[in-house]
Amino acid sequence: MVVNELDALREKYESCNTIAFADLSTQMILVTDSSSNRRREVLDDLCAEASLLLGANGKLAIGLKQSNSALVASKSSVRIFLRAEDEPNDVLCCICAPTVDAGAFLADARACIDRISSAA
């Protein structure tokens, strides 16, 4: 089910080239869907960035309170991180082109992580 959910989201948004489902409690990427061959180190760094931005295991890395989403934009990419509503250690880590429709993508990605997390 997780693979199908990630496939559907990435197919809907061609500007999104990597989506990873991660468990912040173990700091591990569990499943990825990508149009490129990203090295394991890149995915590990993506998970570490999610942990830093969102906080893990109820602990903050930065900021005053835990966040359920974060977006980091550069000239070459937009990295989007979303925490599941009911399982705070389940997150989606996404790498998209700067042309991504961030609002629409966030809404669909939020629904995707909540479906994945509730089925796990």
N, C-alpha and C positions, 0 to 999 in steps of 0.2 A: 504494500500500500504506500509506503513512504516513497519508494522509487517512482510510482505512478503519479503521486502528488507533485513531486519535484519536476518530473518530466512535463507535466501539464502546465505548470507555472512558467518554466523556461521556454516552452514552445509558444506560449501566449506572448511573451516578451522577448523578442529576438535580441534586443539590446542587453539582455541579461545573459552573460556567458558562463557564470558559475553560481550554483546554489548548493549550499552544504547544510545538512542537518547535524547539529552538534549537541553534545551533553556537556554543559559547563562544569558539572560536579566532577567529571573525570578529565575535563579539558581535551576532549576527543571529538574529532569529526567522525560521525557514524556512517553517513551516506552522502555522496556527492552526485551532482548532475552537472556536467560541464561540456562546453563545446571546444575546450582546449585541454591539453594534457598538463594540468598544473602539477607541479612537484609536491610531494607530501609536505615538505618544509613550508611551502606557500600556504597550504591548507592549515597546517599547525599554527602558523603566524596569524591566519585569519581567525582561528578559534581563540588564540591568546588576545587578539584585539577585541573580540566580542566580550571576553571575560573582563578586560580592562574597562571597556566602555559601559557595559551593562551591570557589572558586578556578578559574582558567582557565590553560590552557597550562602546567600544572605549577607555577604560581605561586600562592601564598597571598595573599589579600587580608586576611583576618582568621583568627585561630586559629593552632594549632600544627601542624596537618596538614590535608591536603585531605580533604574530606568527600564522601560519595556521596549525601547527602540532607540537606535542611533543611526546617523547617516554621516559618512565622511566622504567629502567630494574633493576631487583633484581635477586637473586638466585631462587626465587620461581615464579616470574611472570614478564610479560612485560605489562605495561599499555600504551596504545596508544590513543592519543587524536587528532582529526582532525576537523578543522573548515570548514564549507561550503564556497565555493568561493563567492557566491552571497548573502549570508545571514550570516553575521559575528557572530550572536548569536546562530546559529544552529551548534551543534557539535556531533560527535560520541565519546563515551568513551568506550574503549575496554580493557578487561583483558584477556591476553593470557598466555599460558605456555611459558617458555623460549625457547622452540623448534620451535616456530612459524617462518615461513619464512617471516621476517619483510618486506622485499622489495615487495614481491608479495602481502602480506596482505595490506600494505599501498596503493598500486595502486588500488586494488579492493575496499578497504574501502573509498578511495577518491571518486571513481565513485559512490559508494553507497550513501554517504552523499550528494553529489551534486544532485543525482536523487531525494532523499527524500526532500531536501530543495527546489528544483525547483517545486516540486509538491504540496508543502504545501501552 
